[in-house]
Amino acid sequence: MQIVIIGSGNVAYHMAKAFSLKKIPLLQIFGRNGEELKKISNELDIPYSTENLENANLYIICVSDNSVESVSQLITKKDCLVAHTSGSLPKEILKGEYRKSSFYPLQTFSKSKELDYEKIPFFVETENQQDKHLLFEIASKISENVMESSYEKRKYIHLTAVFACNFVNHLFARAKEISDSQEIPFDYFLPLIDETVQKIHEIEPKAAQTGPAVRNDVRVLELHEQLLKDESIEIYKTMNHSIQKMYEL
Amino acid sequence: MQIVIIGSGNVAYHMAKAFSLKKIPLLQIFGRNGEELKKISNELDIPYSTENLENANLYIICVSDNSVESVSQLITKKDCLVAHTSGSLPKEILKGEYRKSSFYPLQTFSKSKELDYEKIPFFVETENQQDKHLLFEIASKISENVMESSYEKRKYIHLTAVFACNFVNHLFARAKEISDSQEIPFDYFLPLIDETVQKIHEIEPKAAQTGPAVRNDVRVLELHEQLLKDESIEIYKTMNHSIQKMYEL
């Protein structure tokens, strides 16, 4: 099995690393950014190129959504399988005469943050059973949690992830902006944040809700609005409105 | 030292439990809700009453913000210290001739969720040094992390906590609503959520941001808006707008 990873960003790096750790040989890591590729190549001992795409059986495209289509056209080989790793693109975005598939790891990737790959859910979609078995076999070497998913479902998985991860992280960023403005160390909030997440491993998020909005504590809601400005006040109002709608307050 | 806890909700329960675990004797747990008090009393072996407030040196009021003032008037004793546990009330909300203080645990409390009390930051505000030492001594038996905080600062600590905990939990609730609507088990998202939080132990939240808004991926943003409705679409738009403002996109 000859596998090439295309891309040099966060997803490409972590896929390459996961493959290396699980002893799945990579023929090449290919992309535009030579500097980033060189770093990955050095760290993981995988050949890289910015120019000559190797002849492989499987290409895994790990680039931003906007670039998937154009990058997919670089693969001119016909008898091969191509997968993209996007949560919100159909496999038909891939433009070529090869077999098309989706190989979606549900996780947030940053190069500077190590990951436990075994816990990452992988969602696979292929054109035929054989390719499905192949991608399941590969993903199962990396993770305990491999599933099939249609594009229809994957779109919603990605959307849910945006709420549960991207927006959550942005709340942390806005929270830190508030605490920084008062010279309150953000570390104080880490036990609270950890507990907020531990809680939903045991209790439904809807049942775990606490805070002034769900108590309909109008005095505190008004006090807080006076302390906020700009985007944070918009978030404050929108979130409180949504909480109050959910609990019919 | 004779200590009474007033209240029967989440905070009262966990304070009583923390005191019990750390062998700080409680004279009584007092409140209106006899049924809840009885449960706490049975579990922790602390006397309770709904009618006769015991004579104590320290009363810790653990009731909702709206009730702190009226509850504080039940304490007619003068030579004692009274503390409330609210993040957003001044100690002067307490109405009586006793010494007033604030004893604020920065955590989210649900009766059904066990907690590691040692990691909870406690913020203390008193009228004099002696009371400060007393509350520090007590809080230090429970937690490794005890600090002084003025009302001005506490307001912002509480506000930061609303963003980092209450709103984050609500995002989980809205995320689950989306995944439930497509019969996607919410458990799939737990490794992603865990990683989102682990990440900010190592990386600044602003630097950890991922997702379509920070990539300015207009196609995905429009696709997602088509999948959403009602409050979730308002959250979606507000959060994306705020992300794009933060990164000047």
Interface residues (C-beta under 8 A of the other chain):
Chain A: N10 S64 D65 N66 S88 L106 Q107 T108 F109 S110 S112 K113 L115 D116 K119 I120 P121 N145 K153 K155 Y156 I157 H158 L159 T160 A161 V162 F163 A164 C165 N166 F167 V168 N169 H170 L171 F172 A173 R174 A175 K176 I178 S179 S181 Q182 I184 Y188 F189 L190 P191 L192 I193 D194 E195 T196 V197 Q198 K199 I200 H201 E202 I203 E204 P205 K206 A207 A208 Q209 T210 G211 P212 A213 V214 R215 D217 R219 V220 L223 H224 L227 L228 D230 E231 S232 E234 I235 Y236 T238 M239 H241 S242 I243 K245 M246
Chain B: N10 S64 D65 N66 S88 L106 Q107 T108 F109 S110 S112 K113 L115 D116 K119 I120 P121 N145 K153 K155 Y156 I157 H158 L159 T160 A161 V162 F163 A164 C165 N166 F167 V168 N169 H170 L171 F172 A173 R174 A175 K176 I178 S179 S181 Q182 I184 Y188 F189 L190 P191 L192 I193 D194 E195 T196 V197 Q198 K199 I200 H201 E202 I203 E204 P205 K206 A208 Q209 T210 G211 P212 A213 V214 R215 D217 R219 V220 L223 H224 L227 L228 D230 E231 S232 E234 I235 Y236 T238 M239 H241 S242 I243 K245 M246
